[in-house]
Amino acid sequence: MRDYLSQFKRDFGLTAAASVVLGLLLLLYPETSGTILAVIIALALTAMGAMHIINYIFRRFPEDAGRMDLVSGLLLAGIGIFIFFRPGALIGFLPVVMGFLLLVGGAVKLQNAIDLARMQTPLWWVILILAVLSVGAGLVALFNPFETGEVLLMFLGGALVIDGLFDIYTLITLHRRIKKLKKDLR
């Protein structure tokens, strides 16, 4: 259990830090960072596709028959290559992805707020407010009320920075509260 919690805290902290860094890049350099992000995603998809294709070529037969490695590999590699040569296509889709991620982050914060309230943490309501703001930012991003992609990327950058900072705050608060509860139980 301890290993799981350590792994969770590390992963959650790294994700929050990555959110802050990505948010700052999108906020400060929206056009350039949007294109760079699209190219990175394209390269990752192409590499994943290549790995699936290699798995297909070297798989054990007949034990692994029926796995869709070749199909998924070709699909991933094809999408990756398409995005690499047309990063604007992904930039247009990016608000949907970011909006969805902000909604999921808001749901996680909501659960954390409820957990903190159950543990009678004094400032649990701060996390609840942050959850509502994260969900609101996600909905705004999904419904894209902005006229230009650059303004939307800057908005998403700001939302990611705020979301990441609040995730770090949540992690620290949860860690302190759990540590205090463990101490009280001894």
C-alpha positions as a Markdown table, in Angstrom:
| # | Residue | x | y | z |
|---|---|---|---|---|
| 1 | Met | 0.0 | 0.0 | 0.0 |
| 2 | Arg | 2.8 | 2.4 | 0.9 |
| 3 | Asp | 4.5 | 1.8 | -2.5 |
| 4 | Tyr | 1.2 | 2.5 | -4.3 |
| 5 | Leu | 0.8 | 5.8 | -2.3 |
| 6 | Ser | 4.4 | 6.8 | -3.0 |
| 7 | Gln | 3.9 | 6.0 | -6.7 |
| 8 | Phe | 0.6 | 8.0 | -6.8 |
| 9 | Lys | 2.1 | 11.0 | -5.1 |
| 10 | Arg | 5.1 | 11.0 | -7.5 |
| 11 | Asp | 2.9 | 10.6 | -10.6 |
| 12 | Phe | 0.4 | 13.2 | -9.4 |
| 13 | Gly | 3.2 | 15.6 | -8.6 |
| 14 | Leu | 4.9 | 15.1 | -12.0 |
| 15 | Thr | 1.6 | 15.5 | -13.8 |
| 16 | Ala | 0.9 | 18.7 | -12.0 |
| 17 | Ala | 4.4 | 20.1 | -12.7 |
| 18 | Ala | 4.1 | 19.1 | -16.4 |
| 19 | Ser | 0.7 | 20.9 | -16.5 |
| 20 | Val | 2.3 | 24.1 | -15.1 |
| 21 | Val | 5.2 | 23.9 | -17.6 |
| 22 | Leu | 2.9 | 23.2 | -20.6 |
| 23 | Gly | 0.6 | 25.9 | -19.5 |
| 24 | Leu | 3.3 | 28.5 | -19.2 |
| 25 | Leu | 4.5 | 27.6 | -22.7 |
| 26 | Leu | 1.0 | 27.8 | -24.2 |
| 27 | Leu | 0.4 | 31.1 | -22.3 |
| 28 | Leu | 3.7 | 32.8 | -23.3 |
| 29 | Tyr | 4.2 | 31.3 | -26.8 |
| 30 | Pro | 0.8 | 30.1 | -28.0 |
| 31 | Glu | 1.5 | 29.7 | -31.7 |
| 32 | Thr | 5.0 | 28.2 | -31.4 |
| 33 | Ser | 4.2 | 25.9 | -28.5 |
| 34 | Gly | 1.0 | 24.7 | -30.1 |
| 35 | Thr | 2.9 | 23.6 | -33.2 |
| 36 | Ile | 5.7 | 22.1 | -31.1 |
| 37 | Leu | 3.1 | 20.2 | -29.0 |
| 38 | Ala | 1.5 | 18.9 | -32.1 |
| 39 | Val | 4.8 | 17.7 | -33.5 |
| 40 | Ile | 5.7 | 16.0 | -30.2 |
| 41 | Ile | 2.3 | 14.3 | -30.2 |
| 42 | Ala | 2.8 | 13.3 | -33.8 |
| 43 | Leu | 6.2 | 11.8 | -33.1 |
| 44 | Ala | 4.9 | 9.9 | -30.1 |
| 45 | Leu | 2.0 | 8.5 | -32.0 |
| 46 | Thr | 4.3 | 7.4 | -34.9 |
| 47 | Ala | 6.6 | 5.7 | -32.4 |
| 48 | Met | 3.8 | 3.9 | -30.7 |
| 49 | Gly | 2.5 | 2.8 | -34.1 |
| 50 | Ala | 6.0 | 1.5 | -35.0 |
| 51 | Met | 6.1 | -0.4 | -31.8 |
| 52 | His | 2.8 | -2.0 | -32.4 |
| 53 | Ile | 3.9 | -3.0 | -35.9 |
| 54 | Ile | 7.2 | -4.5 | -34.6 |
| 55 | Asn | 5.2 | -6.4 | -31.9 |
| 56 | Tyr | 3.0 | -7.8 | -34.7 |
| 57 | Ile | 6.1 | -8.9 | -36.7 |
| 58 | Phe | 7.8 | -10.6 | -33.8 |
| 59 | Arg | 4.8 | -11.9 | -31.9 |
| 60 | Arg | 4.3 | -15.6 | -31.0 |
| 61 | Phe | 1.9 | -17.4 | -33.2 |
| 62 | Pro | -0.7 | -18.9 | -32.6 |
| 63 | Glu | -0.8 | -17.8 | -29.0 |
| 64 | Asp | -1.1 | -14.1 | -29.9 |
| 65 | Ala | -3.4 | -14.6 | -32.9 |
| 66 | Gly | -6.3 | -12.2 | -33.0 |
| 67 | Arg | -4.4 | -9.2 | -31.5 |
| 68 | Met | -4.8 | -6.1 | -33.5 |
| 69 | Asp | -1.2 | -5.0 | -33.4 |
| 70 | Leu | -0.8 | -4.4 | -37.1 |
| 71 | Val | -4.0 | -2.5 | -37.5 |
| 72 | Ser | -3.5 | -0.4 | -34.4 |
| 73 | Gly | 0.1 | 0.2 | -35.4 |
| 74 | Leu | -0.8 | 1.3 | -38.9 |
| 75 | Leu | -3.6 | 3.5 | -37.5 |
| 76 | Leu | -1.4 | 5.2 | -34.9 |
| 77 | Ala | 1.5 | 5.7 | -37.3 |
| 78 | Gly | -0.8 | 7.1 | -39.9 |
| 79 | Ile | -2.4 | 9.6 | -37.5 |
| 80 | Gly | 1.1 | 10.5 | -36.3 |
| 81 | Ile | 2.4 | 11.1 | -39.8 |
| 82 | Phe | -0.7 | 13.1 | -40.7 |
| 83 | Ile | -0.4 | 15.4 | -37.7 |
| 84 | Phe | 3.4 | 15.8 | -38.3 |
| 85 | Phe | 2.7 | 17.2 | -41.8 |
| 86 | Arg | -0.4 | 19.1 | -40.7 |
| 87 | Pro | 0.0 | 20.2 | -37.1 |
| 88 | Gly | -2.8 | 22.7 | -37.5 |
| 89 | Ala | -5.2 | 19.9 | -37.7 |
| 90 | Leu | -4.3 | 18.9 | -34.1 |
| 91 | Ile | -4.2 | 22.5 | -32.9 |
| 92 | Gly | -7.8 | 22.8 | -34.0 |
| 93 | Phe | -8.6 | 19.6 | -32.0 |
| 94 | Leu | -6.4 | 20.5 | -29.0 |
| 95 | Pro | -9.1 | 22.6 | -27.2 |
| 96 | Val | -11.3 | 19.5 | -27.0 |
| 97 | Val | -8.5 | 17.4 | -25.6 |
| 98 | Met | -7.5 | 20.1 | -23.1 |
| 99 | Gly | -11.1 | 20.8 | -22.1 |
| 100 | Phe | -11.6 | 17.1 | -21.5 |
| 101 | Leu | -8.4 | 16.9 | -19.4 |
| 102 | Leu | -9.5 | 19.9 | -17.3 |
| 103 | Leu | -12.9 | 18.2 | -16.7 |
| 104 | Val | -11.2 | 15.1 | -15.6 |
| 105 | Gly | -8.9 | 17.1 | -13.4 |
| 106 | Gly | -11.9 | 18.9 | -11.9 |
| 107 | Ala | -13.5 | 15.5 | -11.1 |
| 108 | Val | -10.3 | 14.4 | -9.4 |
| 109 | Lys | -10.2 | 17.6 | -7.4 |
| 110 | Leu | -13.9 | 17.1 | -6.4 |
| 111 | Gln | -13.1 | 13.7 | -5.0 |
| 112 | Asn | -10.1 | 15.1 | -3.2 |
| 113 | Ala | -12.3 | 17.9 | -1.7 |
| 114 | Ile | -14.8 | 15.3 | -0.5 |
| 115 | Asp | -12.0 | 13.2 | 1.0 |
| 116 | Leu | -10.5 | 16.3 | 2.7 |
| 117 | Ala | -14.0 | 17.2 | 4.1 |
| 118 | Arg | -14.4 | 13.7 | 5.4 |
| 119 | Met | -11.0 | 14.0 | 7.1 |
| 120 | Gln | -12.2 | 17.3 | 8.6 |
| 121 | Thr | -9.4 | 19.3 | 6.9 |
| 122 | Pro | -10.1 | 23.0 | 7.6 |
| 123 | Leu | -9.6 | 24.3 | 4.1 |
| 124 | Trp | -11.3 | 21.5 | 2.1 |
| 125 | Trp | -13.7 | 24.0 | 0.5 |
| 126 | Val | -10.7 | 25.7 | -1.3 |
| 127 | Ile | -10.2 | 22.4 | -3.2 |
| 128 | Leu | -13.9 | 22.3 | -3.9 |
| 129 | Ile | -13.8 | 25.8 | -5.4 |
| 130 | Leu | -10.8 | 24.8 | -7.5 |
| 131 | Ala | -12.7 | 21.7 | -8.7 |
| 132 | Val | -15.6 | 23.9 | -9.9 |
| 133 | Leu | -13.2 | 26.3 | -11.6 |
| 134 | Ser | -11.3 | 23.5 | -13.3 |
| 135 | Val | -14.6 | 22.1 | -14.6 |
| 136 | Gly | -15.7 | 25.5 | -15.7 |
| 137 | Ala | -12.4 | 26.1 | -17.6 |
| 138 | Gly | -12.9 | 22.7 | -19.2 |
| 139 | Leu | -16.4 | 23.5 | -20.3 |
| 140 | Val | -15.3 | 26.9 | -21.7 |
| 141 | Ala | -12.5 | 25.2 | -23.6 |
| 142 | Leu | -14.9 | 22.5 | -25.0 |
| 143 | Phe | -17.4 | 25.0 | -26.2 |
| 144 | Asn | -14.6 | 27.3 | -27.6 |
| 145 | Pro | -16.1 | 30.8 | -27.4 |
| 146 | Phe | -12.9 | 32.4 | -28.8 |
| 147 | Glu | -12.5 | 33.5 | -32.3 |
| 148 | Thr | -8.8 | 32.6 | -32.7 |
| 149 | Gly | -6.9 | 29.5 | -31.9 |
| 150 | Glu | -4.0 | 31.6 | -30.4 |
| 151 | Val | -6.3 | 33.2 | -27.8 |
| 152 | Leu | -7.7 | 29.8 | -27.0 |
| 153 | Leu | -4.3 | 28.3 | -26.5 |
| 154 | Met | -3.3 | 31.2 | -24.2 |
| 155 | Phe | -6.5 | 30.6 | -22.2 |
| 156 | Leu | -5.8 | 26.9 | -22.0 |
| 157 | Gly | -2.2 | 27.7 | -21.0 |
| 158 | Gly | -3.4 | 29.9 | -18.1 |
| 159 | Ala | -6.0 | 27.3 | -17.1 |
| 160 | Leu | -3.3 | 24.6 | -17.1 |
| 161 | Val | -1.0 | 26.7 | -15.0 |
| 162 | Ile | -3.7 | 27.4 | -12.4 |
| 163 | Asp | -4.8 | 23.7 | -12.5 |
| 164 | Gly | -1.3 | 22.4 | -12.0 |
| 165 | Leu | -0.6 | 24.8 | -9.2 |
| 166 | Phe | -3.8 | 23.8 | -7.4 |
| 167 | Asp | -3.0 | 20.1 | -8.0 |
| 168 | Ile | 0.4 | 20.7 | -6.2 |
| 169 | Tyr | -1.5 | 22.5 | -3.4 |
| 170 | Thr | -3.9 | 19.6 | -3.2 |
| 171 | Leu | -1.1 | 17.0 | -3.1 |
| 172 | Ile | 0.7 | 18.9 | -0.3 |
| 173 | Thr | -2.5 | 19.3 | 1.7 |
| 174 | Leu | -3.5 | 15.6 | 1.3 |
| 175 | His | 0.0 | 14.5 | 2.2 |
| 176 | Arg | 0.1 | 16.6 | 5.4 |
| 177 | Arg | -3.4 | 15.5 | 6.4 |
| 178 | Ile | -2.7 | 11.8 | 5.9 |
| 179 | Lys | 0.6 | 12.1 | 7.8 |
| 180 | Lys | -1.3 | 13.8 | 10.7 |
| 181 | Leu | -4.0 | 11.1 | 10.7 |
| 182 | Lys | -1.4 | 8.3 | 10.7 |
| 183 | Lys | 0.4 | 10.1 | 13.6 |
| 184 | Asp | -2.9 | 10.4 | 15.5 |
| 185 | Leu | -3.7 | 6.7 | 15.0 |
| 186 | Arg | -0.4 | 5.6 | 16.6 |
